Amino acid sequence: MKRCINDLLNIGIDFPAYPQLRDMGEQFLEDLTIQDSGIKAEGDTYRVESGRLKEDVSPPGLSPLLWTIQYLEEKGIREKVQVKAPITGPFTLASYIQTGIGVFPFNTAISNPRLIMQITHILQKSCKEASRHAEMISIDEPVLGVIVGSRTIFGYEEKEIIRIFNMLKESCGDKIVGTHICGRISPKLADILLRTNLDFLSHEFYDTPENIRVYSPRKLKESKKVLSVGCLSTKNPKIESSDEILKFMKKFHEYGDCLIFTPDCGFRKLLTNGLKSEESYTISIRKLRNMVKAAKKFASLF
């Protein structure tokens, strides 16, 4: 973890995220299994024992954030660093919880709006506590790209999805809050996100270029949103040059300076190429270094 945060700082990332070295669902759900919340671990999955969650629990999933803050304080540089805190969202956490037999996602708690709201109430505590320490909060909801296509499955109303995001945003006070959703973003999902109170919307664009057509500069400005652009691949081990990344960034020139540049997603998928952990880590750092170089060149265009 020390190596990760030090490398992010040396590269020059503006909002380094705390090192998230555990699975994004496990990080939060494991904390709930030891708090008698009603969630029980069963092998690689989780179940709700009584069909209802106990919401009177301590904020889960924050130990990596709190470690990072303490480490930066010990180094005497906390006031110089703006930390980003990823919070795994309620829909995605629900996708880890088995509720029956069948195929994903129909066999998970995503199909239960009542459980989704209970998880949201618990995550409000995590968001509130995280906002005491981090300058930026990202509600990570990769599964939303699956359940919101041309229509929403499980009968979710658009206003309920908007309400959940707004509840989490409100829990973060005046901090910068957005969401990261990878994969293909449907026009319907984009429209829902534009109607939330979130500050930024983060997606894959490099490996999913069809997402470029989803948001118009006009609609983003009208909704007062910042677009967080995934500008390099997090699953292809090929290292994009800074010029190649800059060329891709220029596709968003018409959006003005209301942009954040990030990798497409987390770098965990690099391991699926048969690479060892050290090889994957080295590749990810080189990719990030080139991204920062490209972002500085892009900023000079304005």
C-alpha positions, -999 to +999 in steps of 0.1 A: +000+000+000+029+024+008+044+016-026+011+023-044+004+057-028+040+068-031+040+059-068+007+078-074+022+109-057+055+107-076+036+104-109+016+135-102-019+122-099-041+152-088-066+130-068-048+098-059-072+071-047-064+051-016-048+018-026-078-006-032-060-039-032-091-060-022-121-069-042-144-039-043-174-059-029-155-079-004-139-048+011-174-036+023-193-068+028-167-085+049-170-056+074-207-062+075-204-100+081-185-094+114-210-068+126-241-091+129-257-071+101-276-101+087-251-107+059-233-141+060-203-152+039-207-185+021-176-193+002-171-167-025-207-153-021-228-137+005-264-143+017-289-124+039-298-146+068-332-132+077-342-114+045-335-081+062-303-062+071-295-046+104-287-010+096-273+000+130-237-009+121-204+010+119-194+024+085-180-005+064-152-006+040-131+024+051-099+008+066-079+014+034-089+051+034-081+056+071-048+039+066-039+062+037-048+093+057-027+082+086+002+074+064+001+108+047-001+125+081+030+105+093+049+117+062+038+152+070+022+158+035-015+153+043-024+189+036-007+188+002-026+157-010-062+156-022-074+120-017-101+102-037-122+076-019-139+049-039-171+036-023-187+005-038-223+014-045-255-003-032-265-019-065-230-034-070-228-047-034-262-062-038-249-081-069-226-101-045-255-112-023-272-145-034-309-147-029-318-177-050-310-200-078-307-190-115-285-168-136-268-135-127-281-109-119-316-124-113-303-146-085-289-117-064-302-090-041-304-065-071-338-080-076-349-068-041-354-030-040-360-031-002-325-046+003-310-021-020-324+007+001-311-009+033-277-011+018-280+025+008-287+035+044-256+017+055-234+032+028-247+067+038-227+062+070-196+052+049-200+083+027-204+106+057-173+092+074-153+092+042-161+128+035-144+137+068-111+125+053-112+125+015-116+155-009-134+134-036-158+105-033-165+081-062-196+058-059-185+029-080-215+011-097-202-011-125-233-033-123-256-004-133-245-007-169-260-042-168-294-035-152-301-003-171-301-007-208-329+004-231-351-003-201-345-010-164-348-046-152-364-056-119-389-028-122-366+000-110-381+034-116-357+060-128-366+083-099-355+056-074-321+053-090-317+091-089-329+092-053-303+067-042-275+086-058-287+118-043-290+103-009-253+092-011-243+125-025-260+144+003-242+122+029-209+135+016-216+171+024-198+196+003-172+172-011-168+164-048-190+133-055-195+113-087-200+078-099-178+054-119-197+030-142-177+009-166-188-009-197-212+004-223-235+032-211-269+032-226-286+065-235-312+058-209-286+053-181-268+085-193-301+104-190-307+091-155-272+101-144-276+136-158-306+141-136-288+133-104-270+158-082-237+142-088-207+164-097-189+141-121-197+110-143-168+086-149-169+059-177-147+038-199-142+055-233-109+042-246-120+005-249-156+014-252-155+043-278-193+041-284-197+058-250-183+090-266-217+096-283-237+092-251-231+127-236-233+160-255-213+190-242-246+209-240-264+184-218-234+181-195-231+219-191-269+222-185-267+196-158-235+211-143-216+179-146-179+172-152-171+143-175-145+119-162-129+103-193-113+069-193-085+076-217-064+044-216-070+007-215-069-011-182-072-045-197-048-044-226-011-046-215+001-025-244+014+008-230-002+038-247+023+066-254+016+101-241+010+112-277-015+084-283-034+093-251-033+130-260-048+122-294-076+104-277-081+133-252-085+157-280-117+140-290-132+157-260-118+192-268-153+206-274-162+198-237-139+226-227-121+223-194-149+205-175-130+172-178-113+147-156-089+122-171-086+087-157-078+052-168-108+033-181-112+014-148-091-004-123-060-023-135-071-057-121-080-070-155-044-068-166-039-100-147-062-119-171-035-116-198-013-142-180+009-115-165+024-118-130+014-092-104+047-073-107+045-071-145+010-058-143+019-033-117+048-019-137+026-016-168-001+002-149+024+027-135+039+034-169+004+039-183-004+064-155+028+083-160+020+088-198-015+098-189-003+126-166+021+138-194-008+138-219-031+156-195-006+184-190-003+189-227-040+189-231-044+215-204-020+238-223-045+239-252-068+261-232 
